[in-house]
Amino acid sequence: MEDARKRYRETAVRGASRVGLVVLLYEQIIEDLRRAVKALEQNQIELRTRHINHAILVVGHLQSTLDFEQGDAVARELDRFYHALRSKLTEAQARASKQLLQLQINQLLSLRDAWIEVDRLETTPEAPASTDAPEARPAESRLAWRG
């Protein structure tokens, strides 16, 4: 089963847009944290630690790809969010807190859904622009992830 999941993930990565890759990273963090919750429930300290540490590593990767020059306020807000998330995950690990992990999962799910919408807007062909309406800039271009 794990091999099929790995092949699916590799295929998804190859076909993903830049924003789609961000969505996949959010999904990985969420999966790591759900596994950490399960390990916590089963009192598997080492496994819980491994999953939380991997989630922190992925968050660090997301944070390192922010482009503050082009991303401006959005990049700064995401940087603050990622910093707080890493702090909360460390706290959840130290306190063995299922509730704190679940809270982070819920926040990540909301943000992931927002990224899915950005990806949808970026990949949906635009209708011809009217001459009176200014052309909207895609959200992803405002975020300008380095990559």
Secondary structure by P-SEA (a helix, b strand, c coil): caaaaaaaaaaaaaaccaaaaaaaaaaaaaaaaaaaaaaaaacaaaaaaaaaaaaaaaaaaaaaaccccccaaaaaaaaaaaaaaaaaaaaaaaaccaaaaaaaaaaaaaaaaaaaaaaaaaacccccccccccccccccccccccc
